Amino acid sequence: MMQNKSDNRKACDAVDLLDVLLDQDNCEPITLTNPTGREIDFEQIAVIPHNVGDERFLFVILKPLDKIPGIDDDEAIVFRAASDNLGNTILTAEEDELIAIDVFNKYYDLLEEEAKQKSKGGKK
């Protein structure tokens, strides 16, 4: 489980991680704290709603800006968004490889669809 750095601030000053992730104008790195207390900066790639069975979850694809052992420089990580017992958004690295692959595939499909839309718009 990783938490947004802002979770360490006073509750009245804290910005919920979900608000940051859904802010289309946000260009700042996402700083998460791992369970050992290490802060890691990520570039946000995508926020993907995705069904797992009959349930719908929100997944986030983040690319580490800091070196993480076992993660290549050109790789990204799929996180599942959830709420803790205080209602704060937390991210947990998706451990089910098939779900992570499905999320990446959905992201690639969205990129392909966006490219098709742009090419149709450019031909007018």
C-alpha positions as CSV (number, residue, x, y, z in Angstrom):
1,M,0.0,0.0,0.0
2,M,1.3,3.4,-0.9
3,Q,0.0,6.7,0.4
4,N,0.1,10.2,-1.1
5,K,2.7,12.4,0.6
6,S,-0.1,14.9,1.4
7,D,-1.6,12.3,3.8
8,N,1.1,13.3,6.3
9,R,-0.3,16.9,6.5
10,K,-3.0,18.1,8.8
11,A,-6.4,16.8,7.8
12,C,-7.7,20.3,7.0
13,D,-4.7,20.9,4.6
14,A,-4.6,17.5,3.0
15,V,-5.6,17.0,-0.6
16,D,-7.1,13.7,-1.4
17,L,-5.0,11.6,-3.8
18,L,-8.0,10.9,-6.0
19,D,-8.5,14.7,-6.5
20,V,-4.9,15.0,-7.7
21,L,-5.2,12.0,-10.0
22,L,-8.4,13.2,-11.6
23,D,-7.1,16.8,-12.0
24,Q,-6.5,17.1,-15.8
25,D,-4.4,20.2,-15.2
26,N,-2.0,18.5,-12.8
27,C,1.4,18.1,-14.3
28,E,3.3,17.6,-11.0
29,P,4.7,14.2,-10.1
30,I,2.7,12.1,-7.8
31,T,4.7,11.4,-4.6
32,L,3.8,8.2,-2.8
33,T,5.2,6.8,0.4
34,N,5.9,3.1,0.4
35,P,5.4,0.9,3.6
36,T,9.0,1.5,4.6
37,G,8.6,5.2,4.5
38,R,10.5,5.9,1.3
39,E,9.0,8.6,-0.9
40,I,8.9,7.7,-4.6
41,D,7.9,10.1,-7.4
42,F,5.8,8.9,-10.3
43,E,4.6,10.3,-13.6
44,Q,0.9,9.8,-14.0
45,I,0.1,7.9,-17.2
46,A,-3.6,7.1,-17.0
47,V,-6.6,6.6,-14.7
48,I,-8.6,3.6,-15.9
49,P,-12.0,2.4,-14.6
50,H,-12.1,-1.3,-15.1
51,N,-14.4,-4.2,-14.2
52,V,-13.0,-7.2,-12.3
53,G,-15.8,-9.7,-12.2
54,D,-19.0,-7.9,-11.3
55,E,-17.2,-5.1,-9.5
56,R,-15.9,-1.9,-11.0
57,F,-12.6,-0.5,-9.7
58,L,-10.4,2.5,-10.5
59,F,-6.9,1.7,-11.6
60,V,-4.0,4.1,-12.0
61,I,-1.0,3.6,-14.3
62,L,2.1,5.4,-12.9
63,K,5.6,5.4,-14.2
64,P,8.3,5.6,-11.5
65,L,10.6,8.7,-11.9
66,D,12.8,7.2,-9.2
67,K,14.7,3.9,-9.6
68,I,12.7,1.0,-8.1
69,P,14.5,-2.4,-7.9
70,G,13.0,-4.8,-10.5
71,I,11.3,-2.1,-12.5
72,D,13.0,-1.0,-15.8
73,D,13.1,2.7,-16.7
74,D,10.6,2.2,-19.5
75,E,8.0,0.3,-17.3
76,A,4.9,1.5,-15.5
77,I,3.0,0.1,-12.6
78,V,-0.7,-0.6,-12.3
79,F,-2.2,0.5,-8.9
80,R,-5.7,-0.2,-7.6
81,A,-7.3,2.8,-5.9
82,A,-9.3,2.2,-2.7
83,S,-10.2,4.0,0.5
84,D,-8.7,3.5,3.9
85,N,-10.8,3.4,7.1
86,L,-10.6,7.3,7.2
87,G,-11.9,7.7,3.7
88,N,-8.5,8.7,2.2
89,T,-7.6,7.3,-1.2
90,I,-4.7,4.8,-1.1
91,L,-3.0,3.0,-4.0
92,T,-2.0,-0.6,-3.9
93,A,0.2,-2.1,-6.6
94,E,-2.0,-4.6,-8.5
95,E,-0.5,-8.0,-7.8
96,D,-2.8,-10.0,-10.1
97,E,-0.8,-10.0,-13.4
98,L,-3.9,-10.8,-15.5
99,I,-5.8,-7.8,-14.1
100,A,-2.7,-5.6,-14.7
101,I,-2.5,-6.8,-18.3
102,D,-6.2,-6.2,-18.8
103,V,-5.8,-2.6,-17.5
104,F,-2.8,-2.0,-19.8
105,N,-4.7,-3.4,-22.7
106,K,-7.7,-1.1,-22.0
107,Y,-5.2,1.8,-21.8
108,Y,-3.7,0.8,-25.2
109,D,-7.3,0.5,-26.6
110,L,-8.1,4.0,-25.4
111,L,-4.9,5.4,-27.0
112,E,-5.8,3.7,-30.3
113,E,-9.3,5.1,-30.2
114,E,-7.9,8.6,-29.4
115,A,-5.6,8.3,-32.4
116,K,-8.5,7.3,-34.7
117,Q,-10.5,10.2,-33.5
118,K,-7.7,12.6,-34.1
119,S,-7.1,11.2,-37.6
120,K,-10.8,11.6,-38.4
121,G,-10.8,15.1,-37.1
122,G,-7.7,16.0,-39.2
123,K,-9.3,14.9,-42.5
124,K,-12.2,17.3,-42.4
